[in-house]
Amino acid sequence: MEIKLYGTERCHKSQYYKRFLEDLNLDFKFLDVELHTEHAESLKELYENRKLNFPTLTIGDKKLRNPSDKDLRKWIEKLL
């Protein structure tokens, strides 16, 4: 199951989730939506309003928008 983190380098919450996933020794893709328009478009496609709602994590088909640590751990344990 693939983990993707949509965010930006300047966003403190994006950086928080990067450290969170790294601390758990999980493989994930960080997709910077400011540096790469294709990542921004992929993120917009996840939401009906087509906004850049970051940070957003996807674990397989599950989408998590700015989750709490508890919710993120729950979904990681459930899906991985």
mmCIF file of the N, C-alpha and C atoms, coordinates in Angstrom:
data_MODEL
# 
_entry.id   MODEL 
# 
loop_
_atom_site.group_PDB 
_atom_site.id 
_atom_site.type_symbol 
_atom_site.label_atom_id 
_atom_site.label_alt_id 
_atom_site.label_comp_id 
_atom_site.label_asym_id 
_atom_site.label_entity_id 
_atom_site.label_seq_id 
_atom_site.pdbx_PDB_ins_code 
_atom_site.Cartn_x 
_atom_site.Cartn_y 
_atom_site.Cartn_z 
_atom_site.occupancy 
_atom_site.B_iso_or_equiv 
_atom_site.pdbx_formal_charge 
_atom_site.auth_seq_id 
_atom_site.auth_comp_id 
_atom_site.auth_asym_id 
_atom_site.auth_atom_id 
_atom_site.pdbx_PDB_model_num 
ATOM 1   N N  . MET A 1 1  ? 0.855   -1.179 0.000   1.00 0.00 ? 1  MET A N  1 
ATOM 2   C CA . MET A 1 1  ? 0.000   0.000  0.000   1.00 0.00 ? 1  MET A CA 1 
ATOM 3   C C  . MET A 1 1  ? 0.893   1.231  0.000   1.00 0.00 ? 1  MET A C  1 
ATOM 4   N N  . GLU A 1 2  ? 0.637   2.131  -0.904  1.00 0.00 ? 2  GLU A N  1 
ATOM 5   C CA . GLU A 1 2  ? 1.476   3.310  -1.062  1.00 0.00 ? 2  GLU A CA 1 
ATOM 6   C C  . GLU A 1 2  ? 0.961   4.485  -0.223  1.00 0.00 ? 2  GLU A C  1 
ATOM 7   N N  . ILE A 1 3  ? 1.898   5.179  0.427   1.00 0.00 ? 3  ILE A N  1 
ATOM 8   C CA . ILE A 1 3  ? 1.575   6.379  1.194   1.00 0.00 ? 3  ILE A CA 1 
ATOM 9   C C  . ILE A 1 3  ? 2.097   7.586  0.417   1.00 0.00 ? 3  ILE A C  1 
ATOM 10  N N  . LYS A 1 4  ? 1.207   8.573  0.227   1.00 0.00 ? 4  LYS A N  1 
ATOM 11  C CA . LYS A 1 4  ? 1.593   9.832  -0.408  1.00 0.00 ? 4  LYS A CA 1 
ATOM 12  C C  . LYS A 1 4  ? 1.250   10.975 0.530   1.00 0.00 ? 4  LYS A C  1 
ATOM 13  N N  . LEU A 1 5  ? 2.150   11.938 0.598   1.00 0.00 ? 5  LEU A N  1 
ATOM 14  C CA . LEU A 1 5  ? 1.933   13.146 1.380   1.00 0.00 ? 5  LEU A CA 1 
ATOM 15  C C  . LEU A 1 5  ? 1.992   14.335 0.428   1.00 0.00 ? 5  LEU A C  1 
ATOM 16  N N  . TYR A 1 6  ? 0.842   14.993 0.253   1.00 0.00 ? 6  TYR A N  1 
ATOM 17  C CA . TYR A 1 6  ? 0.768   16.196 -0.570  1.00 0.00 ? 6  TYR A CA 1 
ATOM 18  C C  . TYR A 1 6  ? 0.962   17.394 0.350   1.00 0.00 ? 6  TYR A C  1 
ATOM 19  N N  . GLY A 1 7  ? 1.910   18.268 0.001   1.00 0.00 ? 7  GLY A N  1 
ATOM 20  C CA . GLY A 1 7  ? 2.169   19.436 0.831   1.00 0.00 ? 7  GLY A CA 1 
ATOM 21  C C  . GLY A 1 7  ? 3.181   20.338 0.167   1.00 0.00 ? 7  GLY A C  1 
ATOM 22  N N  . THR A 1 8  ? 3.825   21.175 0.995   1.00 0.00 ? 8  THR A N  1 
ATOM 23  C CA . THR A 1 8  ? 4.883   22.062 0.511   1.00 0.00 ? 8  THR A CA 1 
ATOM 24  C C  . THR A 1 8  ? 6.014   22.078 1.531   1.00 0.00 ? 8  THR A C  1 
ATOM 25  N N  . GLU A 1 9  ? 7.181   22.424 1.060   1.00 0.00 ? 9  GLU A N  1 
ATOM 26  C CA . GLU A 1 9  ? 8.346   22.503 1.947   1.00 0.00 ? 9  GLU A CA 1 
ATOM 27  C C  . GLU A 1 9  ? 8.171   23.601 2.997   1.00 0.00 ? 9  GLU A C  1 
ATOM 28  N N  . ARG A 1 10 ? 7.458   24.670 2.669   1.00 0.00 ? 10 ARG A N  1 
ATOM 29  C CA . ARG A 1 10 ? 7.322   25.803 3.595   1.00 0.00 ? 10 ARG A CA 1 
ATOM 30  C C  . ARG A 1 10 ? 6.196   25.611 4.611   1.00 0.00 ? 10 ARG A C  1 
ATOM 31  N N  . CYS A 1 11 ? 5.392   24.554 4.442   1.00 0.00 ? 11 CYS A N  1 
ATOM 32  C CA . CYS A 1 11 ? 4.253   24.329 5.334   1.00 0.00 ? 11 CYS A CA 1 
ATOM 33  C C  . CYS A 1 11 ? 4.702   23.530 6.566   1.00 0.00 ? 11 CYS A C  1 
ATOM 34  N N  . HIS A 1 12 ? 4.541   24.118 7.758   1.00 0.00 ? 12 HIS A N  1 
ATOM 35  C CA . HIS A 1 12 ? 5.000   23.437 8.967   1.00 0.00 ? 12 HIS A CA 1 
ATOM 36  C C  . HIS A 1 12 ? 4.234   22.141 9.217   1.00 0.00 ? 12 HIS A C  1 
ATOM 37  N N  . LYS A 1 13 ? 2.966   22.065 8.839   1.00 0.00 ? 13 LYS A N  1 
ATOM 38  C CA . LYS A 1 13 ? 2.200   20.827 9.024   1.00 0.00 ? 13 LYS A CA 1 
ATOM 39  C C  . LYS A 1 13 ? 2.695   19.736 8.067   1.00 0.00 ? 13 LYS A C  1 
ATOM 40  N N  . SER A 1 14 ? 3.040   20.110 6.850   1.00 0.00 ? 14 SER A N  1 
ATOM 41  C CA . SER A 1 14 ? 3.610   19.138 5.909   1.00 0.00 ? 14 SER A CA 1 
ATOM 42  C C  . SER A 1 14 ? 4.912   18.571 6.466   1.00 0.00 ? 14 SER A C  1 
ATOM 43  N N  . GLN A 1 15 ? 5.734   19.441 7.019   1.00 0.00 ? 15 GLN A N  1 
ATOM 44  C CA . GLN A 1 15 ? 6.996   19.007 7.606   1.00 0.00 ? 15 GLN A CA 1 
ATOM 45  C C  . GLN A 1 15 ? 6.758   18.116 8.821   1.00 0.00 ? 15 GLN A C  1 
ATOM 46  N N  . TYR A 1 16 ? 5.731   18.434 9.592   1.00 0.00 ? 16 TYR A N  1 
ATOM 47  C CA . TYR A 1 16 ? 5.378   17.616 10.750  1.00 0.00 ? 16 TYR A CA 1 
ATOM 48  C C  . TYR A 1 16 ? 5.044   16.196 10.304  1.00 0.00 ? 16 TYR A C  1 
ATOM 49  N N  . TYR A 1 17 ? 4.213   16.050 9.273   1.00 0.00 ? 17 TYR A N  1 
ATOM 50  C CA . TYR A 1 17 ? 3.832   14.717 8.807   1.00 0.00 ? 17 TYR A CA 1 
ATOM 51  C C  . TYR A 1 17 ? 5.016   13.972 8.183   1.00 0.00 ? 17 TYR A C  1 
ATOM 52  N N  . LYS A 1 18 ? 5.907   14.687 7.519   1.00 0.00 ? 18 LYS A N  1 
ATOM 53  C CA . LYS A 1 18 ? 7.119   14.040 6.992   1.00 0.00 ? 18 LYS A CA 1 
ATOM 54  C C  . LYS A 1 18 ? 7.918   13.415 8.132   1.00 0.00 ? 18 LYS A C  1 
ATOM 55  N N  . ARG A 1 19 ? 8.136   14.173 9.197   1.00 0.00 ? 19 ARG A N  1 
ATOM 56  C CA . ARG A 1 19 ? 8.882   13.646 10.356  1.00 0.00 ? 19 ARG A CA 1 
ATOM 57  C C  . ARG A 1 19 ? 8.130   12.488 11.010  1.00 0.00 ? 19 ARG A C  1 
ATOM 58  N N  . PHE A 1 20 ? 6.816   12.618 11.124  1.00 0.00 ? 20 PHE A N  1 
ATOM 59  C CA . PHE A 1 20 ? 5.980   11.581 11.723  1.00 0.00 ? 20 PHE A CA 1 
ATOM 60  C C  . PHE A 1 20 ? 6.170   10.255 10.974  1.00 0.00 ? 20 PHE A C  1 
ATOM 61  N N  . LEU A 1 21 ? 6.068   10.296 9.654   1.00 0.00 ? 21 LEU A N  1 
ATOM 62  C CA . LEU A 1 21 ? 6.214   9.081  8.846   1.00 0.00 ? 21 LEU A CA 1 
ATOM 63  C C  . LEU A 1 21 ? 7.648   8.559  8.886   1.00 0.00 ? 21 LEU A C  1 
ATOM 64  N N  . GLU A 1 22 ? 8.620   9.456  8.851   1.00 0.00 ? 22 GLU A N  1 
ATOM 65  C CA . GLU A 1 22 ? 10.025  9.046  8.940   1.00 0.00 ? 22 GLU A CA 1 
ATOM 66  C C  . GLU A 1 22 ? 10.317  8.385  10.281  1.00 0.00 ? 22 GLU A C  1 
ATOM 67  N N  . ASP A 1 23 ? 9.764   8.926  11.362  1.00 0.00 ? 23 ASP A N  1 
ATOM 68  C CA . ASP A 1 23 ? 9.973   8.352  12.696  1.00 0.00 ? 23 ASP A CA 1 
ATOM 69  C C  . ASP A 1 23 ? 9.402   6.942  12.803  1.00 0.00 ? 23 ASP A C  1 
ATOM 70  N N  . LEU A 1 24 ? 8.383   6.652  12.002  1.00 0.00 ? 24 LEU A N  1 
ATOM 71  C CA . LEU A 1 24 ? 7.803   5.305  11.972  1.00 0.00 ? 24 LEU A CA 1 
ATOM 72  C C  . LEU A 1 24 ? 8.496   4.397  10.954  1.00 0.00 ? 24 LEU A C  1 
ATOM 73  N N  . ASN A 1 25 ? 9.545   4.923  10.314  1.00 0.00 ? 25 ASN A N  1 
ATOM 74  C CA . ASN A 1 25 ? 10.304  4.185  9.295   1.00 0.00 ? 25 ASN A CA 1 
ATOM 75  C C  . ASN A 1 25 ? 9.425   3.694  8.158   1.00 0.00 ? 25 ASN A C  1 
ATOM 76  N N  . LEU A 1 26 ? 8.479   4.538  7.739   1.00 0.00 ? 26 LEU A N  1 
ATOM 77  C CA . LEU A 1 26 ? 7.584   4.176  6.645   1.00 0.00 ? 26 LEU A CA 1 
ATOM 78  C C  . LEU A 1 26 ? 8.067   4.789  5.338   1.00 0.00 ? 26 LEU A C  1 
ATOM 79  N N  . ASP A 1 27 ? 7.929   4.031  4.263   1.00 0.00 ? 27 ASP A N  1 
ATOM 80  C CA . ASP A 1 27 ? 8.217   4.564  2.937   1.00 0.00 ? 27 ASP A CA 1 
ATOM 81  C C  . ASP A 1 27 ? 7.025   5.393  2.488   1.00 0.00 ? 27 ASP A C  1 
ATOM 82  N N  . PHE A 1 28 ? 7.291   6.573  1.966   1.00 0.00 ? 28 PHE A N  1 
ATOM 83  C CA . PHE A 1 28 ? 6.217   7.426  1.472   1.00 0.00 ? 28 PHE A CA 1 
ATOM 84  C C  . PHE A 1 28 ? 6.782   8.345  0.405   1.00 0.00 ? 28 PHE A C  1 
ATOM 85  N N  . LYS A 1 29 ? 5.873   8.894  -0.400  1.00 0.00 ? 29 LYS A N  1 
ATOM 86  C CA . LYS A 1 29 ? 6.252   9.881  -1.401  1.00 0.00 ? 29 LYS A CA 1 
ATOM 87  C C  . LYS A 1 29 ? 5.782   11.246 -0.924  1.00 0.00 ? 29 LYS A C  1 
ATOM 88  N N  . PHE A 1 30 ? 6.706   12.207 -0.895  1.00 0.00 ? 30 PHE A N  1 
ATOM 89  C CA . PHE A 1 30 ? 6.343   13.591 -0.598  1.00 0.00 ? 30 PHE A CA 1 
ATOM 90  C C  . PHE A 1 30 ? 6.145   14.299 -1.924  1.00 0.00 ? 30 PHE A C  1 
ATOM 91  N N  . LEU A 1 31 ? 4.938   14.806 -2.143  1.00 0.00 ? 31 LEU A N  1 
ATOM 92  C CA . LEU A 1 31 ? 4.580   15.439 -3.410  1.00 0.00 ? 31 LEU A CA 1 
ATOM 93  C C  . LEU A 1 31 ? 4.369   16.933 -3.177  1.00 0.00 ? 31 LEU A C  1 
ATOM 94  N N  . ASP A 1 32 ? 5.368   17.726 -3.547  1.00 0.00 ? 32 ASP A N  1 
ATOM 95  C CA . ASP A 1 32 ? 5.325   19.167 -3.324  1.00 0.00 ? 32 ASP A CA 1 
ATOM 96  C C  . ASP A 1 32 ? 4.417   19.817 -4.365  1.00 0.00 ? 32 ASP A C  1 
ATOM 97  N N  . VAL A 1 33 ? 3.312   20.385 -3.902  1.00 0.00 ? 33 VAL A N  1 
ATOM 98  C CA . VAL A 1 33 ? 2.308   20.941 -4.808  1.00 0.00 ? 33 VAL A CA 1 
ATOM 99  C C  . VAL A 1 33 ? 2.660   22.348 -5.296  1.00 0.00 ? 33 VAL A C  1 
ATOM 100 N N  . GLU A 1 34 ? 3.684   22.955 -4.717  1.00 0.00 ? 34 GLU A N  1 
ATOM 101 C CA . GLU A 1 34 ? 4.137   24.263 -5.216  1.00 0.00 ? 34 GLU A CA 1 
ATOM 102 C C  . GLU A 1 34 ? 5.189   24.105 -6.305  1.00 0.00 ? 34 GLU A C  1 
ATOM 103 N N  . LEU A 1 35 ? 6.035   23.107 -6.176  1.00 0.00 ? 35 LEU A N  1 
ATOM 104 C CA . LEU A 1 35 ? 7.127   22.930 -7.128  1.00 0.00 ? 35 LEU A CA 1 
ATOM 105 C C  . LEU A 1 35 ? 6.723   22.144 -8.370  1.00 0.00 ? 35 LEU A C  1 
ATOM 106 N N  . HIS A 1 36 ? 5.673   21.348 -8.259  1.00 0.00 ? 36 HIS A N  1 
ATOM 107 C CA . HIS A 1 36 ? 5.285   20.461 -9.363  1.00 0.00 ? 36 HIS A CA 1 
ATOM 108 C C  . HIS A 1 36 ? 3.792   20.586 -9.645  1.00 0.00 ? 36 HIS A C  1 
ATOM 109 N N  . THR A 1 37 ? 3.454   21.139 -10.799 1.00 0.00 ? 37 THR A N  1 
ATOM 110 C CA . THR A 1 37 ? 2.041   21.344 -11.136 1.00 0.00 ? 37 THR A CA 1 
ATOM 111 C C  . THR A 1 37 ? 1.288   20.022 -11.250 1.00 0.00 ? 37 THR A C  1 
ATOM 112 N N  . GLU A 1 38 ? 1.962   18.955 -11.653 1.00 0.00 ? 38 GLU A N  1 
ATOM 113 C CA . GLU A 1 38 ? 1.268   17.663 -11.759 1.00 0.00 ? 38 GLU A CA 1 
ATOM 114 C C  . GLU A 1 38 ? 0.842   17.142 -10.387 1.00 0.00 ? 38 GLU A C  1 
ATOM 115 N N  . HIS A 1 39 ? 1.625   17.428 -9.355  1.00 0.00 ? 39 HIS A N  1 
ATOM 116 C CA . HIS A 1 39 ? 1.231   17.034 -7.994  1.00 0.00 ? 39 HIS A CA 1 
ATOM 117 C C  . HIS A 1 39 ? 0.047   17.884 -7.522  1.00 0.00 ? 39 HIS A C  1 
ATOM 118 N N  . ALA A 1 40 ? 0.073   19.168 -7.864  1.00 0.00 ? 40 ALA A N  1 
ATOM 119 C CA . ALA A 1 40 ? -1.043  20.046 -7.506  1.00 0.00 ? 40 ALA A CA 1 
ATOM 120 C C  . ALA A 1 40 ? -2.328  19.558 -8.177  1.00 0.00 ? 40 ALA A C  1 
ATOM 121 N N  . GLU A 1 41 ? -2.250  19.175 -9.436  1.00 0.00 ? 41 GLU A N  1 
ATOM 122 C CA . GLU A 1 41 ? -3.435  18.681 -10.153 1.00 0.00 ? 41 GLU A CA 1 
ATOM 123 C C  . GLU A 1 41 ? -3.936  17.372 -9.549  1.00 0.00 ? 41 GLU A C  1 
ATOM 124 N N  . SER A 1 42 ? -3.019  16.494 -9.183  1.00 0.00 ? 42 SER A N  1 
ATOM 125 C CA . SER A 1 42 ? -3.420  15.231 -8.550  1.00 0.00 ? 42 SER A CA 1 
ATOM 126 C C  . SER A 1 42 ? -4.144  15.492 -7.236  1.00 0.00 ? 42 SER A C  1 
ATOM 127 N N  . LEU A 1 43 ? -3.652  16.456 -6.463  1.00 0.00 ? 43 LEU A N  1 
ATOM 128 C CA . LEU A 1 43 ? -4.296  16.795 -5.196  1.00 0.00 ? 43 LEU A CA 1 
ATOM 129 C C  . LEU A 1 43 ? -5.680  17.388 -5.441  1.00 0.00 ? 43 LEU A C  1 
ATOM 130 N N  . LYS A 1 44 ? -5.799  18.292 -6.397  1.00 0.00 ? 44 LYS A N  1 
ATOM 131 C CA . LYS A 1 44 ? -7.096  18.902 -6.700  1.00 0.00 ? 44 LYS A CA 1 
ATOM 132 C C  . LYS A 1 44 ? -8.131  17.858 -7.095  1.00 0.00 ? 44 LYS A C  1 
ATOM 133 N N  . GLU A 1 45 ? -7.689  16.821 -7.791  1.00 0.00 ? 45 GLU A N  1 
ATOM 134 C CA . GLU A 1 45 ? -8.599  15.766 -8.231  1.00 0.00 ? 45 GLU A CA 1 
ATOM 135 C C  . GLU A 1 45 ? -9.175  14.962 -7.066  1.00 0.00 ? 45 GLU A C  1 
ATOM 136 N N  . LEU A 1 46 ? -8.535  15.015 -5.909  1.00 0.00 ? 46 LEU A N  1 
ATOM 137 C CA . LEU A 1 46 ? -9.026  14.282 -4.741  1.00 0.00 ? 46 LEU A CA 1 
ATOM 138 C C  . LEU A 1 46 ? -10.236 14.962 -4.086  1.00 0.00 ? 46 LEU A C  1 
ATOM 139 N N  . TYR A 1 47 ? -10.463 16.238 -4.406  1.00 0.00 ? 47 TYR A N  1 
ATOM 140 C CA . TYR A 1 47 ? -11.502 17.015 -3.743  1.00 0.00 ? 47 TYR A CA 1 
ATOM 141 C C  . TYR A 1 47 ? -12.490 17.589 -4.756  1.00 0.00 ? 47 TYR A C  1 
ATOM 142 N N  . GLU A 1 48 ? -13.768 17.566 -4.393  1.00 0.00 ? 48 GLU A N  1 
ATOM 143 C CA . GLU A 1 48 ? -14.808 18.123 -5.260  1.00 0.00 ? 48 GLU A CA 1 
ATOM 144 C C  . GLU A 1 48 ? -14.611 19.608 -5.516  1.00 0.00 ? 48 GLU A C  1 
ATOM 145 N N  . ASN A 1 49 ? -14.143 20.343 -4.503  1.00 0.00 ? 49 ASN A N  1 
ATOM 146 C CA . ASN A 1 49 ? -13.953 21.788 -4.667  1.00 0.00 ? 49 ASN A CA 1 
ATOM 147 C C  . ASN A 1 49 ? -12.694 22.139 -5.465  1.00 0.00 ? 49 ASN A C  1 
ATOM 148 N N  . ARG A 1 50 ? -11.873 21.107 -5.789  1.00 0.00 ? 50 ARG A N  1 
ATOM 149 C CA . ARG A 1 50 ? -10.648 21.255 -6.591  1.00 0.00 ? 50 ARG A CA 1 
ATOM 150 C C  . ARG A 1 50 ? -9.663  22.263 -5.991  1.00 0.00 ? 50 ARG A C  1 
ATOM 151 N N  . LYS A 1 51 ? -9.660  22.368 -4.665  1.00 0.00 ? 51 LYS A N  1 
ATOM 152 C CA . LYS A 1 51 ? -8.714  23.266 -3.995  1.00 0.00 ? 51 LYS A CA 1 
ATOM 153 C C  . LYS A 1 51 ? -7.472  22.490 -3.569  1.00 0.00 ? 51 LYS A C  1 
ATOM 154 N N  . LEU A 1 52 ? -6.408  23.233 -3.324  1.00 0.00 ? 52 LEU A N  1 
ATOM 155 C CA . LEU A 1 52 ? -5.171  22.644 -2.831  1.00 0.00 ? 52 LEU A CA 1 
ATOM 156 C C  . LEU A 1 52 ? -5.266  22.480 -1.319  1.00 0.00 ? 52 LEU A C  1 
ATOM 157 N N  . ASN A 1 53 ? -5.974  21.464 -0.890  1.00 0.00 ? 53 ASN A N  1 
ATOM 158 C CA . ASN A 1 53 ? -6.155  21.185 0.535   1.00 0.00 ? 53 ASN A CA 1 
ATOM 159 C C  . ASN A 1 53 ? -4.961  20.376 1.043   1.00 0.00 ? 53 ASN A C  1 
ATOM 160 N N  . PHE A 1 54 ? -3.944  21.088 1.505   1.00 0.00 ? 54 PHE A N  1 
ATOM 161 C CA . PHE A 1 54 ? -2.776  20.378 2.027   1.00 0.00 ? 54 PHE A CA 1 
ATOM 162 C C  . PHE A 1 54 ? -2.530  20.815 3.453   1.00 0.00 ? 54 PHE A C  1 
ATOM 163 N N  . PRO A 1 55 ? -1.928  19.969 4.249   1.00 0.00 ? 55 PRO A N  1 
ATOM 164 C CA . PRO A 1 55 ? -1.425  18.654 3.862   1.00 0.00 ? 55 PRO A CA 1 
ATOM 165 C C  . PRO A 1 55 ? -2.559  17.621 3.774   1.00 0.00 ? 55 PRO A C  1 
ATOM 166 N N  . THR A 1 56 ? -2.428  16.768 2.786   1.00 0.00 ? 56 THR A N  1 
ATOM 167 C CA . THR A 1 56 ? -3.307  15.619 2.614   1.00 0.00 ? 56 THR A CA 1 
ATOM 168 C C  . THR A 1 56 ? -2.423  14.399 2.479   1.00 0.00 ? 56 THR A C  1 
ATOM 169 N N  . LEU A 1 57 ? -2.811  13.344 3.175   1.00 0.00 ? 57 LEU A N  1 
ATOM 170 C CA . LEU A 1 57 ? -2.122  12.063 3.046   1.00 0.00 ? 57 LEU A CA 1 
ATOM 171 C C  . LEU A 1 57 ? -3.074  11.076 2.395   1.00 0.00 ? 57 LEU A C  1 
ATOM 172 N N  . THR A 1 58 ? -2.537  10.235 1.532   1.00 0.00 ? 58 THR A N  1 
ATOM 173 C CA . THR A 1 58 ? -3.313  9.116  1.013   1.00 0.00 ? 58 THR A CA 1 
ATOM 174 C C  . THR A 1 58 ? -2.565  7.834  1.357   1.00 0.00 ? 58 THR A C  1 
ATOM 175 N N  . ILE A 1 59 ? -3.333  6.860  1.789   1.00 0.00 ? 59 ILE A N  1 
ATOM 176 C CA . ILE A 1 59 ? -2.812  5.514  2.043   1.00 0.00 ? 59 ILE A CA 1 
ATOM 177 C C  . ILE A 1 59 ? -3.672  4.610  1.184   1.00 0.00 ? 59 ILE A C  1 
ATOM 178 N N  . GLY A 1 60 ? -3.123  4.193  0.047   1.00 0.00 ? 60 GLY A N  1 
ATOM 179 C CA . GLY A 1 60 ? -3.953  3.491  -0.919  1.00 0.00 ? 60 GLY A CA 1 
ATOM 180 C C  . GLY A 1 60 ? -5.059  4.428  -1.375  1.00 0.00 ? 60 GLY A C  1 
ATOM 181 N N  . ASP A 1 61 ? -6.319  4.006  -1.218  1.00 0.00 ? 61 ASP A N  1 
ATOM 182 C CA . ASP A 1 61 ? -7.470  4.820  -1.618  1.00 0.00 ? 61 ASP A CA 1 
ATOM 183 C C  . ASP A 1 61 ? -7.999  5.714  -0.499  1.00 0.00 ? 61 ASP A C  1 
ATOM 184 N N  . LYS A 1 62 ? -7.461  5.568  0.710   1.00 0.00 ? 62 LYS A N  1 
ATOM 185 C CA . LYS A 1 62 ? -7.931  6.352  1.859   1.00 0.00 ? 62 LYS A CA 1 
ATOM 186 C C  . LYS A 1 62 ? -7.287  7.734  1.842   1.00 0.00 ? 62 LYS A C  1 
ATOM 187 N N  . LYS A 1 63 ? -8.118  8.771  1.965   1.00 0.00 ? 63 LYS A N  1 
ATOM 188 C CA . LYS A 1 63 ? -7.648  10.156 1.959   1.00 0.00 ? 63 LYS A CA 1 
ATOM 189 C C  . LYS A 1 63 ? -7.789  10.732 3.363   1.00 0.00 ? 63 LYS A C  1 
ATOM 190 N N  . LEU A 1 64 ? -6.724  11.358 3.870   1.00 0.00 ? 64 LEU A N  1 
ATOM 191 C CA . LEU A 1 64 ? -6.729  11.970 5.203   1.00 0.00 ? 64 LEU A CA 1 
ATOM 192 C C  . LEU A 1 64 ? -6.282  13.426 5.076   1.00 0.00 ? 64 LEU A C  1 
ATOM 193 N N  . ARG A 1 65 ? -7.158  14.342 5.468   1.00 0.00 ? 65 ARG A N  1 
ATOM 194 C CA . ARG A 1 65 ? -6.844  15.767 5.401   1.00 0.00 ? 65 ARG A CA 1 
ATOM 195 C C  . ARG A 1 65 ? -6.458  16.256 6.783   1.00 0.00 ? 65 ARG A C  1 
ATOM 196 N N  . ASN A 1 66 ? -5.184  16.560 6.969   1.00 0.00 ? 66 ASN A N  1 
ATOM 197 C CA . ASN A 1 66 ? -4.681  17.118 8.226   1.00 0.00 ? 66 ASN A CA 1 
ATOM 198 C C  . ASN A 1 66 ? -5.130  16.285 9.445   1.00 0.00 ? 66 ASN A C  1 
ATOM 199 N N  . PRO A 1 67 ? -4.850  14.984 9.436   1.00 0.00 ? 67 PRO A N  1 
ATOM 200 C CA . PRO A 1 67 ? -5.347  14.119 10.509  1.00 0.00 ? 67 PRO A CA 1 
ATOM 201 C C  . PRO A 1 67 ? -4.608  14.315 11.830  1.00 0.00 ? 67 PRO A C  1 
ATOM 202 N N  . SER A 1 68 ? -5.273  13.928 12.906  1.00 0.00 ? 68 SER A N  1 
ATOM 203 C CA . SER A 1 68 ? -4.603  13.908 14.213  1.00 0.00 ? 68 SER A CA 1 
ATOM 204 C C  . SER A 1 68 ? -3.611  12.740 14.211  1.00 0.00 ? 68 SER A C  1 
ATOM 205 N N  . ASP A 1 69 ? -2.663  12.768 15.128  1.00 0.00 ? 69 ASP A N  1 
ATOM 206 C CA . ASP A 1 69 ? -1.716  11.652 15.244  1.00 0.00 ? 69 ASP A CA 1 
ATOM 207 C C  . ASP A 1 69 ? -2.465  10.341 15.459  1.00 0.00 ? 69 ASP A C  1 
ATOM 208 N N  . LYS A 1 70 ? -3.472  10.384 16.315  1.00 0.00 ? 70 LYS A N  1 
ATOM 209 C CA . LYS A 1 70 ? -4.245  9.184  16.643  1.00 0.00 ? 70 LYS A CA 1 
ATOM 210 C C  . LYS A 1 70 ? -4.930  8.612  15.400  1.00 0.00 ? 70 LYS A C  1 
ATOM 211 N N  . ASP A 1 71 ? -5.584  9.476  14.615  1.00 0.00 ? 71 ASP A N  1 
ATOM 212 C CA . ASP A 1 71 ? -6.260  9.008  13.404  1.00 0.00 ? 71 ASP A CA 1 
ATOM 213 C C  . ASP A 1 71 ? -5.264  8.477  12.379  1.00 0.00 ? 71 ASP A C  1 
ATOM 214 N N  . LEU A 1 72 ? -4.152  9.163  12.235  1.00 0.00 ? 72 LEU A N  1 
ATOM 215 C CA . LEU A 1 72 ? -3.150  8.720  11.272  1.00 0.00 ? 72 LEU A CA 1 
ATOM 216 C C  . LEU A 1 72 ? -2.594  7.360  11.672  1.00 0.00 ? 72 LEU A C  1 
ATOM 217 N N  . ARG A 1 73 ? -2.255  7.178  12.938  1.00 0.00 ? 73 ARG A N  1 
ATOM 218 C CA . ARG A 1 73 ? -1.766  5.871  13.410  1.00 0.00 ? 73 ARG A CA 1 
ATOM 219 C C  . ARG A 1 73 ? -2.800  4.776  13.181  1.00 0.00 ? 73 ARG A C  1 
ATOM 220 N N  . LYS A 1 74 ? -4.074  5.114  13.462  1.00 0.00 ? 74 LYS A N  1 
ATOM 221 C CA . LYS A 1 74 ? -5.149  4.138  13.284  1.00 0.00 ? 74 LYS A CA 1 
ATOM 222 C C  . LYS A 1 74 ? -5.214  3.658  11.833  1.00 0.00 ? 74 LYS A C  1 
ATOM 223 N N  . TRP A 1 75 ? -5.185  4.584  10.893  1.00 0.00 ? 75 TRP A N  1 
ATOM 224 C CA . TRP A 1 75 ? -5.288  4.213  9.488   1.00 0.00 ? 75 TRP A CA 1 
ATOM 225 C C  . TRP A 1 75 ? -4.026  3.517  8.989   1.00 0.00 ? 75 TRP A C  1 
ATOM 226 N N  . ILE A 1 76 ? -2.877  3.894  9.485   1.00 0.00 ? 76 ILE A N  1 
ATOM 227 C CA . ILE A 1 76 ? -1.645  3.201  9.104   1.00 0.00 ? 76 ILE A CA 1 
ATOM 228 C C  . ILE A 1 76 ? -1.712  1.754  9.562   1.00 0.00 ? 76 ILE A C  1 
ATOM 229 N N  . GLU A 1 77 ? -2.129  1.537  10.810  1.00 0.00 ? 77 GLU A N  1 
ATOM 230 C CA . GLU A 1 77 ? -2.220  0.171  11.337  1.00 0.00 ? 77 GLU A CA 1 
ATOM 231 C C  . GLU A 1 77 ? -3.289  -0.632 10.605  1.00 0.00 ? 77 GLU A C  1 
ATOM 232 N N  . LYS A 1 78 ? -4.375  0.021  10.252  1.00 0.00 ? 78 LYS A N  1 
ATOM 233 C CA . LYS A 1 78 ? -5.489  -0.672 9.589   1.00 0.00 ? 78 LYS A CA 1 
ATOM 234 C C  . LYS A 1 78 ? -5.152  -1.049 8.153   1.00 0.00 ? 78 LYS A C  1 
ATOM 235 N N  . LEU A 1 79 ? -4.446  -0.157 7.447   1.00 0.00 ? 79 LEU A N  1 
ATOM 236 C CA . LEU A 1 79 ? -4.251  -0.344 6.013   1.00 0.00 ? 79 LEU A CA 1 
ATOM 237 C C  . LEU A 1 79 ? -2.907  -0.947 5.627   1.00 0.00 ? 79 LEU A C  1 
ATOM 238 N N  . LEU A 1 80 ? -1.931  -0.904 6.519   1.00 0.00 ? 80 LEU A N  1 
ATOM 239 C CA . LEU A 1 80 ? -0.603  -1.419 6.126   1.00 0.00 ? 80 LEU A CA 1 
ATOM 240 C C  . LEU A 1 80 ? -0.339  -2.787 6.704   1.00 0.00 ? 80 LEU A C  1 
# 
